[in-house]
């Protein structure tokens, strides 16, 4: 077992240098379209697709209990 005092001390400092971190620039948001318009453009086609893929009510069915 080697004691702490017996370890060799490096004579040369490490070669790499850690630079100070610069704050990251936040991405610029383009507020050309309102949030409401974006929400409608996303949700309306989804609702229409769900309604189109839904099985029909009463068409071709008989005796629903």
CORNOR-V497578 format. One record per helix or strand of 2 or more residues. SS is the DSSP state (H for helix, E for strand). FROM is the first residue (numbers start at 0). LEN is the number of residues. If there is no record, write none. Layout:
((SS;FROM;LEN) (SS;FROM;LEN))
This chain:
((H;3;3) (H;34;19))
